[in-house]
């Protein structure tokens, strides 16, 4: 039995049966206080014959105001981006590591 609360829907499809796919997924919308909230994530999938790798990263939250009916006058949609602080910190550490190694390599006396 499938739990619809956690079911995901693809919004952009990658090529079927490919080894690598990168796509945006949206979760099932949740209604809270007259707003419809829909989380989005990006997914990287690598499929190999002996296994695979799946990496999700948060992307944004879509907030739709109003009652969700097509004829609603206040059906305003707002996209709130999610800043992935961990990802930013890892890229910063990688850049600092490369810069320190370059500095040490250039300062080393010729032999």
Rosetta blueprint (number, residue, H / E / L):
1 X L
2 X L
3 X L
4 X H
5 X H
6 X H
7 X L
8 X E
9 X E
10 X E
11 X L
12 X L
13 X L
14 X L
15 X L
16 X L
17 X L
18 X L
19 X L
20 X E
21 X E
22 X E
23 X E
24 X E
25 X E
26 X E
27 X E
28 X L
29 X L
30 X E
31 X E
32 X E
33 X L
34 X L
35 X E
36 X E
37 X E
38 X E
39 X E
40 X E
41 X E
42 X E
43 X E
44 X E
45 X E
46 X E
47 X E
48 X E
49 X L
50 X L
51 X E
52 X E
53 X E
54 X E
55 X E
56 X E
57 X E
58 X E
59 X E
60 X E
61 X E
62 X E
63 X E
64 X E
65 X E
66 X L
67 X L
68 X L
69 X L
70 X L
71 X L
72 X L
73 X L
74 X L
75 X L
76 X L
77 X E
78 X E
79 X E
80 X E
81 X E
82 X L
83 X L
84 X L
85 X H
86 X H
87 X H
88 X H
89 X H
90 X H
91 X H
92 X H
93 X H
94 X H
95 X H
96 X H
97 X H
98 X H
99 X H
100 X H
101 X H
102 X H
103 X H
104 X H
105 X H
106 X H
107 X H
108 X L
109 X L
110 X L
111 X L
